[in-house]
Amino acid sequence: MTIQIFVDQQAPEAPYEQVRAQISAQARGGVLPAGTKLPTVRGLAEQLGLAPNTVAKAYRALESDGVIETRGRHGSYVAAAGD
């Protein structure tokens, strides 16, 4: 599954916040069902033309919010939490 995220460099929101908000909305809206494996930080950063630290910051925020869970070297997945 390819995740659809678009970063608007002209938007007032920081790129990491745009990534966080879009993944969160897709997870809570069912577009990304629980258990969906997310791209690696480096992979998504490359896909979006962002620095890996920007994507990592978004993933950390999503994990803190309970939207995703990271399983060490196995990757990050959409958590089974409700809204």
C-alpha positions in Angstrom: 0.0 0.0 0.0 1.3 3.4 -0.9 0.6 6.2 1.5 -0.7 9.4 0.0 0.7 12.5 1.6 1.3 15.9 0.1 3.5 18.6 1.6 2.8 22.1 0.7 6.0 24.1 1.1 4.0 27.4 1.0 1.6 26.3 3.8 2.0 28.0 7.2 2.2 24.6 9.0 5.6 23.1 9.3 6.2 20.1 7.0 6.4 17.6 9.9 3.0 18.9 11.1 1.5 18.4 7.7 2.8 14.8 7.6 1.5 14.2 11.2 -1.9 15.6 10.5 -2.4 13.7 7.2 -1.4 10.3 8.6 -3.5 10.9 11.7 -6.5 11.8 9.6 -6.1 8.8 7.3 -5.7 6.5 10.2 -8.7 7.8 12.1 -10.7 7.9 8.9 -10.1 4.3 8.0 -8.0 5.1 4.9 -5.1 3.5 6.7 -6.6 0.6 8.7 -5.1 -0.6 12.0 -2.1 -2.8 11.3 -1.1 -1.0 8.1 2.7 -0.8 7.9 4.0 2.7 7.3 7.0 3.5 5.0 10.3 3.8 6.7 11.4 7.2 7.9 14.0 7.4 5.1 11.7 6.0 2.5 8.9 8.5 3.2 11.4 11.4 3.5 12.8 10.5 0.1 9.2 10.2 -1.4 8.3 13.6 0.0 11.6 15.4 -0.6 12.0 16.0 3.1 14.8 15.5 5.6 14.6 12.2 7.4 14.6 14.1 10.8 11.4 15.9 9.6 9.6 12.6 9.1 11.0 11.1 12.2 9.6 14.0 14.2 6.2 13.4 12.7 6.4 9.7 13.5 7.4 10.5 17.1 4.4 12.8 17.5 2.1 10.2 16.0 3.4 7.6 18.4 3.0 9.9 21.3 -0.6 10.5 20.2 -1.3 6.8 20.0 -1.9 6.9 16.3 1.0 4.6 15.3 3.2 2.1 17.1 6.8 1.4 16.4 7.9 -2.2 16.6 11.7 -1.7 16.7 13.4 -2.9 13.5 10.1 -4.3 12.2 8.8 -0.8 11.4 5.9 1.5 12.3 2.3 0.5 12.0 -1.1 2.1 12.4 -2.2 1.4 16.0 -5.5 -0.3 16.8 -6.7 2.6 18.9 -10.0 4.2 18.3 -10.7 7.9 18.2 
